[in-house]
């Protein structure tokens, strides 16, 4: 069952574990859920939202962009995904 809270998809724990298993990491799941809910985001904003280290999120974004899953663009000095 999915619940939408503040435009972010919140999954029940069983569904969350399933996504983490498919995607390979919790940070990858967090990045994709954030981008899905908000259409775009930047690494520090995503990390702050989940209360995790910025480097974990940045690494996932770079990996997902390298794999063709996400695209990015520059907005001033910030890279939006």
Buried (B, 14 or more C-beta within 10 A) or exposed (E): EEEEEEEBBBBEEEEBEEBBEEBEBBBBBBBBBBBEBBEBBBBEBBBEBBEBEEEBBBBBBBBBBEEEBBEBEEEEEEBBB
